[in-house]
Amino acid sequence: MDSNELKLTFFQQPLVWESEAENLENFNKIISGLHHETDVLILPEVFSTGFSMDAKKLAVPMDGEAVQWMQKWAKEKDVAICGSLMIKEEGNIYNHFLWVEPSGKIITYDKAHLFRMGEEHAQFEAGYRQVLISYKGWQIAPFVCYDLRFPVWLRRTPQFNYDLSIVVANWPQKRAAHWKALGIARAIENQAYFATVNRVGEDGLGVYHSGDSQLISPLGEVVWSLANEVSVQTLTLSKSALIEYRKSFPVFLDADTFEIK
């Protein structure tokens, strides 16, 4: 594969409410049938449970089945696989974005902005650090759902300099316009690719999700988006196109400096 390129596979899928076994088995069927070339498999937020707030019952340890499942598929398919899980560590519960590489290496990011309107802040501990993932010559910034509303947290800086952001979500259809617009805005202001991956279908609380996953170019162009359909889609990113655009329109030379506290 051209080292200039990165292939992402988007999993816009329904999730079985509070059933790790059923969700993992459903993804087993899909992933086992993937035979085309790709670099990264992107699963939705809390892909093993859905966005339930019964976190004490559903949260799993880092050495649990769901994390081992990610390691198994990353090794077997020779890809990175990512998505978020409810993880319990040292007495706390986190909405944990996991990035798992074929070697078994795991990089984690804890969702920093917890969705208080759904009482997420009462069940989970918030993350406090940004994370950069280096993979195949690309710098990747992971985020989870509600984080997308906070532009300072996602702002690309000399210290937090990414080429691609991956945002996984359980974002409801009634605010789909916000989801789509915010993804485009974040791509434009950061001159970076944004891959936003959302679930589809109704959850156990009767909340409907339309998907509307998107690949957005650094210019803010929607390369791909899909609503109200189950889909597995593989798309290719170009590093040279990203670099050329930033050189031709160097807005970051006039960027504000700031510090997150």
PyMOL commands that set and color helices and strands:
alter all, ss='L'
color gray80, all
select helices_A, chain A and resi 20-32+55-58+65-77+116-118+120-123+145-149+151-154+173-190+239-248+251-254
alter helices_A, ss='H'
color red, helices_A
select strands_A, chain A and resi 5-12+40-42+80-89+92-100+106-110+133-135+138-144+164-169+193-198+200-202+208-216+222-227+231-238
alter strands_A, ss='S'
color yellow, strands_A
deselect
rebuild
show_as cartoon
